[in-house]
C-alpha cells in the first residue's frame, strides 16, 4: 500500500497557531472539487450562497473549514471564489443559564445555543443582507455580538447541530444552499477525545469518565439524529477525510445489469413477454399487486384446510382465531 503524501499549513484558531495536515488525495480529489462546485453554484445563482458543515465534536470541522477558506484564496487564479468560514460559538448562551426545567444548561448539548438569534442571522445571511457575525471571546468566556463582517460570496457555517432534527434546529437547513456532513466511527472519536483530555492534564480514568458523561451523548446525537446532508465525508483516525462510499452507484450498476439481463431473456422468448406486457396494460400496472393478494388468499386457504383436516382446531376455534364468519369458513374449506 502506497504511503499517503501530506500537505501542511498553519492557521490561527482562537488566538492559537495550529498546524494542519491533509493528504494530497483529500486535497486534490475532495477539497478542490468541492470548492469548484461551490464556486460554480455561486456564479450560477449570481448571489451569496450559504453552505453548512455539520459534524460531531473532534472530527476537525473547524480546522477543516479554515483550511477550505485558505484553499479557496490560494485557488483564486484557477477560478475558485473566496469562501468565508463562520462558526456557531458566538451563539452560545451565557454560562449558568437554566433550561426549561430549571436545570443548568449543558455546554455540550444543542440547547446551549440561542437558536432564535441564530435563525435571524441565518435568514439575513441567506437573503444576502450585509451583516456582522458574533464571536465567542474565550478570554471573557462570553459571546460578543456583531463582530465579523460577512463579505465573501461563499459562506461556510460550521457546527455540530446545524442538521439536527429537533430542539429548535429542525428548520435551519432551509437557509442552506448546500450541506456537507462529516461522519466517523464513534470508537475513533472516543480515542481522539480522551487523548485530547489527557493532553490537557486529566488522568486516563478521568478523561474516559468525562467523555462518557459530556462528549459521548452529544456525539451520538449528532451521528444518529441529524437530517441527511447533500454530501458526506468520512473522517478517518489519522485526521484525514474521504468521500462516503457511493452505495447508490453500485445499486444503479446492478439495476442496469438486471435490465440488460431482462432484455436479453425477453428477446429469446418474445411471446411470453408480449403476453406479460399486455396483462400489465389491462390491469393498469396492478399485476404484481393482484398476484400478491391472490397468493395470500391461497396461502390462507391452505393453512385453514390443514388445520381443519388435522383436527387440531374446531370450526369455532378457526372462526375466532381468523376472525371469519361460518359462511366464509365454508367457502375457504370448499
N, C-alpha and C positions, 0 to 999 in steps of 0.2 A: 504493500500500500504506500502510495506517494505521500510524503510528509506535507503538511499544509505550509504554504508561504503566507507570512503575516505582514501586515502593514500597520504602522502606529502613528498616532498624533497626540497632541496634548490639548486639553480643553480645561477651562475653569468652571467648576461646579460649586456653587455656594461658597465662593471665595477660595476654594482649594484647587490646585492644579492637579489634574488627573491624566494619566497616560492611558489611551485607548488603543486596543489592538483587535483587528479583524482580519479574517483570511482574505486572500486575493479572490477566491471563488465567491465569497459572500459579497465583496465589493463590486466585482465585475458582473456577476450573474444575478444578484439580488438587489443590492442598494442602487446602483446606477440605473438599471432598467425601471426600478420603482420610481426614482426621481424623474426619469424621462416621461413615464406615463402621467405623472402628476403635472409636469410642465405642459404636456400635450393637452391635458384636461383643462388647465387654466387658460391656455390660449384659445381652445375651442369654445369655452364658456365666456371668455372675454371679461373675466372678473376674478376677484379673490376667491380661492377655494379653501375649504376647511377640511382637514384630514384628522382623524382620530387614531392615536396609537394607544391601544388598551392592552395592558399586561399585568400579571401579578407582580408582587414585590420580588426583588432580587433576580429579575430577568434582564437587567441592564437597560431598561426602557429610556431612562433619562439620558444616559451616556449615548445610547443609540440615536436618540433624537438630536442631540447636539452634534454627533458625527455626521448625520444626514444633513444638518444645517451647514456644517463646514464643507461637506462634499458638494452641496448644491452651488456654493460660491466658487469652489475650485473648478466646477464644470460649466461655468458661465460661457466660456469660449466655445464649448461644444453644444450649446443650445439649452442648457438647463436654466430654469428660472430659480431665483433665490427663494429659499424656504426659511421660515422663522419658527423656532420651537417655543411653545408656551406650555407651562406646567399647571397643575391644579393646586399646588401647595399654597398659593395665595388665597384660596377659598377655604382654608382650614378654619374651623371655629376656634374661639379662644379656649385655652386650657381651663378646665374647671366647669365648663358649661354642662348642663344636665340634659338628659334625653327626656322623652315624653313621660317616662315612668319615674323621673326624678333621680335617675342614676347617672354618675359621671360618664360622659361620652368616651368611648374607646378611641384613641387617636389612630387606631389601625383599621377601623371599620368605615363603611360608607356614610354613616350618619355624622361623622366628624367633619363633614364639608357642608358649606352653605349652598345647597343645590338651587335655591331660589335666585341668589345673586349670580351663580354660575349660569343658570338658564338665561338670565337677562344679558349677560356678556356674550354667550354663545349666539344668541339671537342677533345681537348687534354685529357680531363677527361675521355671521352668515349673510347678513344684509349688506355687508361691505361698508359699514359705517366706520368713521375714524374713532378710535378709542385707545385707551391705555389699559393694560392688563395688570392685575395685582400680583405681588410677590410676597414671599414669606421671609421676614427678617429673622434670621437664626440668632443674631446677637440679642434681640429683644424677645424672641420666641413669640412673635405675633405677625399676623398678616398686615400688609401695608397696601391700601387700595390705589389703583390708577397710577402705576409707576412706569411700566414698559409700554412704549408706543408700538402699535401694530402697523407695520409699513410694507411687509412683503406680500407678493401675490399668492404665495402658498403658505398657509399657516398649519403647523402640525401641533395639535394639542395632545399631550401625553398624560396618562394617569391610569390608576388601577381600575376605576369604576365606570369609565365612560360608556361601556356597553352593558352595564348591569341592568337586569330586568325589573328592579324594584327599588323601594326606598327613595323615590323621587328622582331616580336616574333613568327610568324606563323610556322617557320621551326625548332624551337628549340626542339620540342618534339621528333625529330628523334634521338637525343642524349641520350634519357632516355630509360632504360630497363623496367621501370615500373613507373606509375604515380598515385599519390594519390591526390584527391581534397577534400577540406573542403567546405561544403555548409552551409548556415544559412539563417534564416529569416531576411530580411532587417530591420524589426522593432526591433528585438533583438540587431542587430549591432548598430542601431541608438541610442538605450538606453545606450549600453555599451560605445560607443564612446563619447557621450555627458557627461556621468558621469565621464569619464576619463579626459575630458577637464575641467570640473567643478573642479575636484580634483586638477588640475594644476593652478587654480586661476581664470578661466573665470566665468562670470556670466551665469546663465542658458540660458538667451536670446542669449548672445554672443556665447555660446557653440553650441546652436542649429543652429545659423546662420553659424558658421564655418563648422559644419557638413554638412549642405546643400550645402555650397559653395565648400568645399575641399574634403570631405570624401565620401559623398553620390554618386557623379558621378563615382568615382573610384570603389567603392564597387559594384555598379550596373553593371559596365562594366565587372568586373571580373565574376560576377554571370551569366551574360547573353551573354557574347561574348568570352567564352573560349571553347577550344576543350574538349570533354568528357574525363574523366580520366579512367584508368583501374579499379580504386576503389574509392569510395566516402564515406566519413564520414559526419555525420550531427553534427554541433556544436549547443549545447543547451545553454539556457540562464544562467544556473548555471556553465558554464565553462567546462562542460563535453562533451564527444563525444559518438556517437552511430552509428552503420552501417546504410547505406541507406536502406530503405525498399526494399526488393527484389521483385519488381513487376513482374519481369520475371519468378520467381519461381512460383508465383500464376498463371500466364498465362500458364506455362507449365503444371501445375496440372490440370487446366481446359481443356487444349488441350488433355491431356491424358484421362480424363474422357469422353470427347467428342468422342474420338476414341473408347473407350470401349463401349459407347452407340451405336455408329455406327456399331461396330462389332456385338453387341447383336441383333440389328434390322436386320442386314444382315443375321444372322443365321436363323431368323424367316421367311424370305422371300427371299430365295436364288435365285429363278428365276429372280426376278426383278433386283437384284444387279448384277447377271451374265450378263443380258442384258445391264445394265449400263456400266459395265466394258468393254464389247465387243464394245460398241459405243465409249467409250473413246479411245480404242485401234485403232479403224478405223479412228477416227478423229485426231489422233496424239496428244491427250490431249487437243483438241480445243473445246470440247463440251460446256464448260461454256462460252467461248468467242463467239461461234457461237450463242448460245442461247441468250446471252445478245444483240447481234447485231439484231437478229430476233425480240426480244422483243421491241427494239427501233423502228424498222420499223413498227411493228404492232401498236405501240402507235402513231406514226406519222400519219399513215393512218387513224386511228380512229379520231384523232384531226382534220384532214383536212375534213373528211366526216361530222363531227359535225358542223364545221364552214360553210361548203358549204350548208348543209341541213338547218341550222337555218337561212340562208340568211343574216348573219351578214357581210360576206365578199364576194365580187365578184371574178370571176376567175382571173382577172388581179391582184387584191389585194393579192390573195393567192399566185400567181406565184412570185410576187415581194417580199412578206414577207418571203416566204420559199425558195426563190432562186431556183425555179424549172421551167422546160420548160412546154409548153402546153401538150406535149405528156406524160411527167412524171406525170402531174396532172391528165390526163385522166386515166393513169394506176393506180394511187393511189386511185382514186374515183371509179374504176370499181369493 
